[in-house]
């Protein structure tokens, strides 16, 4: 073997060995390092629904608008609830008058001698006095409920956040408890990394993590907040007889299940735009301890 042939052989062998080492390193990094490209940005979503039913008279926000906690979102027609409050106040006045009459009557009968008013009549007067007091308490509760319903005709934001999926307009009739818009809590953004189950032994609560956004490549800092303790078993559904419906086939290629790992984000850099549902890469840096 001449010198040129030996050089070419050694060069080819070196390139092959370098490629093998690089491939092995990439394999270890991909299979055993705690990172995943299957990540999602999440946030707390508040489904906003009116507490009372009625016609919407005004919508003061628009889709994707930022609002502060306590800001007005929309109004339900208050006319019916104002009338209900007046009716409750009238009923309260009547019950107060009734209680005064019953109390005076009970006191008058109690002051009379037993020969003038029977014991049974005195007991009846005291019972009617107690009943009038209970009816007054009921009227007080009715007025407070009517006042509460009138107040709830103004639907306000409960957190700082962004209006999303606005589906209500002036003139719409809304039902009590039926959501008409969503509010994305601006202080609640976090990340979910869906890690293969083979990588879970490398993860621990409190480990530092890096979240790289696909939208801009910006890297956010955070920590592992928690690991999910359960996912749906698609192979164990319930049959018609309420028995386990087990798949009779078995796949020889068994893919590792992906387990959600929650990442608590640190303070966000200025100018970073986050939206629930964005894709990201999550890289966990296990602590040496």
C-alpha positions as CSV (number, residue, x, y, z in Angstrom):
1,X,0.0,0.0,0.0
2,X,1.6,3.2,-1.1
3,X,1.5,6.5,0.8
4,X,-1.4,8.1,-1.2
5,X,-3.6,5.1,-0.7
6,X,-2.8,5.1,3.1
7,X,-3.7,8.8,3.4
8,X,-7.0,8.3,1.6
9,X,-7.8,5.3,3.8
10,X,-7.0,7.2,7.0
11,X,-8.9,10.2,5.8
12,X,-12.0,8.2,4.9
13,X,-11.8,6.3,8.2
14,X,-11.5,9.5,10.2
15,X,-14.5,11.0,8.4
16,X,-16.5,7.8,9.1
17,X,-15.4,7.7,12.7
18,X,-16.3,11.4,13.2
19,X,-19.7,10.9,11.6
20,X,-20.3,7.9,13.8
21,X,-19.4,9.8,17.0
22,X,-21.5,12.7,15.9
23,X,-24.5,10.5,15.1
24,X,-24.1,8.8,18.5
25,X,-23.9,12.1,20.3
26,X,-27.0,13.3,18.5
27,X,-28.8,10.1,19.3
28,X,-28.0,10.4,23.0
29,X,-29.1,14.1,22.9
30,X,-32.4,13.3,21.2
31,X,-33.3,10.2,23.1
32,X,-32.0,10.9,26.6
33,X,-31.8,14.7,27.1
34,X,-34.8,16.3,28.8
35,X,-36.1,18.5,26.0
36,X,-39.0,18.4,23.6
37,X,-40.2,20.4,20.6
38,X,-43.8,19.5,21.5
39,X,-44.6,22.4,23.8
40,X,-47.5,24.8,24.1
41,X,-48.0,28.1,25.8
42,X,-51.1,28.0,28.0
43,X,-53.0,30.6,30.1
44,X,-56.0,30.6,32.4
45,X,-59.2,31.2,30.4
46,X,-62.2,32.7,32.1
47,X,-65.5,32.0,30.5
48,X,-67.5,35.2,31.0
49,X,-71.3,34.8,31.4
50,X,-73.9,37.1,32.7
51,X,-75.4,36.3,36.1
52,X,-78.9,37.5,34.9
53,X,-80.8,37.1,31.7
54,X,-82.0,39.8,29.4
55,X,-81.4,41.9,26.4
56,X,-77.9,43.4,25.9
57,X,-78.1,47.1,25.7
58,X,-74.4,48.0,25.3
59,X,-71.1,46.2,24.6
60,X,-68.2,48.5,25.5
61,X,-65.3,46.2,24.5
62,X,-64.1,44.8,21.2
63,X,-62.3,41.5,20.4
64,X,-58.7,41.1,21.6
65,X,-58.9,44.3,23.7
66,X,-56.9,44.4,26.9
67,X,-59.0,45.2,30.0
68,X,-58.3,45.6,33.7
69,X,-60.1,43.9,36.5
70,X,-63.3,45.7,37.2
71,X,-63.7,47.3,33.7
72,X,-67.2,47.1,32.2
73,X,-67.6,44.6,29.5
74,X,-71.3,44.9,28.6
75,X,-74.7,45.8,30.1
76,X,-77.9,43.8,30.3
77,X,-81.2,45.8,30.2
78,X,-81.8,46.8,33.8
79,X,-85.4,48.0,33.5
80,X,-86.9,44.7,34.7
81,X,-84.5,44.5,37.6
82,X,-85.2,48.0,38.7
83,X,-88.9,47.2,38.8
84,X,-88.1,44.0,40.8
85,X,-86.2,46.1,43.3
86,X,-89.1,48.5,43.7
87,X,-91.4,45.6,44.2
88,X,-89.0,44.1,46.9
89,X,-88.8,47.5,48.7
90,X,-92.6,47.8,48.7
91,X,-92.9,44.3,50.1
92,X,-90.3,45.1,52.8
93,X,-92.2,48.2,53.8
94,X,-95.4,46.2,54.1
95,X,-93.6,43.6,56.3
96,X,-92.1,46.3,58.5
97,X,-95.6,47.8,59.1
98,X,-97.1,44.3,59.8
99,X,-94.3,43.6,62.3
100,X,-95.0,46.8,64.1
101,X,-98.7,46.1,64.4
102,X,-98.2,42.5,65.6
103,X,-95.6,43.6,68.1
104,X,-97.9,46.3,69.6
105,X,-100.7,43.8,69.7
106,X,-98.6,41.2,71.5
107,X,-97.4,43.8,74.0
108,X,-100.9,45.1,74.7
109,X,-102.3,41.6,75.3
110,X,-99.4,40.7,77.5
111,X,-100.0,43.8,79.7
112,X,-103.7,42.9,80.3
113,X,-104.8,40.8,83.2
114,X,-105.5,37.1,82.7
115,X,-109.2,37.7,83.3
116,X,-109.5,40.1,80.4
117,X,-107.3,38.3,77.8
118,X,-107.0,34.5,77.8
119,X,-103.6,32.8,77.9
120,X,-104.3,31.3,74.5
121,X,-105.0,34.7,73.0
122,X,-101.7,36.0,74.4
123,X,-99.8,33.0,73.0
124,X,-101.4,33.5,69.6
125,X,-100.4,37.2,69.5
126,X,-96.8,36.2,70.4
127,X,-96.8,33.6,67.6
128,X,-98.1,36.1,65.1
129,X,-95.4,38.6,66.2
130,X,-92.7,35.9,65.6
131,X,-94.2,35.1,62.2
132,X,-94.2,38.7,61.2
133,X,-90.5,38.9,62.1
134,X,-89.7,35.9,59.9
135,X,-91.6,37.4,57.0
136,X,-89.7,40.7,57.5
137,X,-86.4,38.7,57.3
138,X,-87.6,37.1,54.1
139,X,-88.5,40.5,52.6
140,X,-85.0,41.9,53.6
141,X,-83.4,38.9,51.7
142,X,-85.7,39.6,48.7
143,X,-84.6,43.2,48.6
144,X,-81.0,42.2,48.8
145,X,-81.4,39.7,46.0
146,X,-83.2,42.3,43.8
147,X,-80.4,44.7,44.4
148,X,-77.8,42.1,43.6
149,X,-79.6,41.2,40.3
150,X,-79.7,44.9,39.4
151,X,-76.0,45.2,40.1
152,X,-75.2,42.1,38.0
153,X,-76.7,43.7,34.9
154,X,-73.3,45.3,34.5
155,X,-70.9,42.5,33.6
156,X,-67.3,43.4,34.5
157,X,-63.9,41.8,34.1
158,X,-62.7,39.8,37.1
159,X,-59.0,39.8,36.1
160,X,-56.6,41.7,33.9
161,X,-56.6,40.1,30.5
162,X,-57.5,40.1,26.9
163,X,-61.0,39.7,25.5
164,X,-61.2,36.7,23.2
165,X,-64.0,35.1,21.1
166,X,-66.4,38.0,21.7
167,X,-69.8,36.6,20.7
168,X,-72.3,39.2,22.0
169,X,-73.7,42.3,20.5
170,X,-76.2,45.0,21.5
171,X,-79.7,43.6,21.0
172,X,-78.8,40.0,21.7
173,X,-80.7,38.1,24.4
174,X,-78.3,36.4,26.8
175,X,-79.2,33.7,29.3
176,X,-77.9,33.5,32.9
177,X,-74.8,31.4,33.1
178,X,-74.3,31.1,29.3
179,X,-70.7,32.2,28.3
180,X,-70.6,34.9,25.6
181,X,-66.9,35.7,25.6
182,X,-63.6,34.5,27.0
183,X,-61.0,36.5,29.0
184,X,-57.4,35.4,28.8
185,X,-55.7,36.1,32.2
186,X,-52.6,38.2,31.3
187,X,-50.8,37.2,34.5
188,X,-51.3,33.4,34.1
189,X,-49.2,32.4,31.1
190,X,-47.3,29.2,31.6
191,X,-46.0,26.4,29.3
192,X,-46.7,22.7,28.9
193,X,-44.0,20.5,27.6
194,X,-45.1,17.1,26.4
195,X,-42.1,14.9,27.4
196,X,-41.7,11.2,26.5
197,X,-42.2,9.0,29.4
198,X,-38.6,7.7,29.1
199,X,-37.3,11.2,30.0
200,X,-39.4,11.7,33.1
201,X,-36.7,10.2,35.4
202,X,-34.5,13.2,34.4
203,X,-37.1,15.8,35.4
204,X,-37.7,17.1,38.9
205,X,-39.9,19.9,40.3
206,X,-37.8,23.1,40.5
207,X,-35.4,22.3,37.7
208,X,-34.6,25.3,35.6
209,X,-36.1,25.3,32.1
210,X,-35.8,27.3,28.9
211,X,-38.8,27.9,26.7
212,X,-37.9,28.8,23.1
213,X,-40.9,30.3,21.2
214,X,-41.3,29.1,17.6
215,X,-42.8,32.5,16.6
216,X,-39.7,34.6,17.3
217,X,-37.0,32.3,18.7
218,X,-37.1,34.3,22.0
219,X,-36.0,32.2,25.0
220,X,-38.0,32.5,28.2
221,X,-36.8,31.3,31.5
222,X,-38.8,29.2,34.0
223,X,-38.8,26.2,36.2
224,X,-40.6,22.8,36.3
225,X,-43.7,23.4,38.3
226,X,-45.3,20.0,38.3
227,X,-45.6,16.7,36.4
228,X,-49.0,15.3,35.3
229,X,-50.0,12.2,37.1
230,X,-52.4,10.8,34.4
231,X,-53.3,10.8,30.7
232,X,-56.1,9.0,28.8
233,X,-55.6,5.4,28.0
234,X,-56.9,5.0,24.5
235,X,-56.6,1.2,24.6
236,X,-58.9,0.8,27.5
237,X,-62.3,2.2,26.6
238,X,-65.7,1.0,27.9
239,X,-67.8,-1.3,25.8
240,X,-71.6,-1.5,25.5
241,X,-71.8,-3.9,28.4
242,X,-69.7,-1.5,30.6
243,X,-66.8,-3.8,30.3
244,X,-63.2,-2.9,29.2
245,X,-63.0,-2.9,25.4
246,X,-59.4,-4.2,25.0
247,X,-57.8,-4.0,21.6
248,X,-57.0,-7.6,20.5
249,X,-54.0,-6.5,18.3
250,X,-50.6,-5.6,19.6
251,X,-48.2,-3.2,17.8
252,X,-44.6,-4.3,17.8
253,X,-43.4,-0.7,17.6
254,X,-44.3,0.7,21.0
255,X,-44.1,4.5,21.1
256,X,-43.3,6.2,24.4
257,X,-46.3,8.1,25.8
258,X,-46.0,11.8,26.2
259,X,-46.7,13.2,29.7
260,X,-47.5,16.9,30.2
261,X,-45.0,18.8,32.3
262,X,-46.0,22.2,33.5
263,X,-43.4,25.0,33.3
264,X,-43.8,28.1,35.5
265,X,-42.5,31.1,33.5
266,X,-40.3,33.8,35.1
267,X,-40.7,37.5,34.4
268,X,-41.3,38.0,30.7
269,X,-38.9,40.2,28.7
270,X,-40.4,43.5,27.4
271,X,-42.0,43.3,24.0
272,X,-42.7,39.5,24.0
273,X,-46.1,38.6,22.7
274,X,-47.7,35.5,24.2
275,X,-50.9,33.8,23.1
276,X,-52.4,30.7,24.5
277,X,-51.8,27.8,22.1
278,X,-48.4,29.0,20.7
279,X,-45.8,26.3,19.9
280,X,-42.5,26.2,21.7
281,X,-39.5,24.1,22.5
282,X,-39.0,23.2,26.2
283,X,-35.5,22.4,27.5
284,X,-35.0,21.4,31.1
285,X,-31.6,21.8,32.8
286,X,-31.5,19.1,35.6
287,X,-29.8,20.3,38.7
288,X,-26.7,18.4,39.8
289,X,-28.2,17.6,43.2
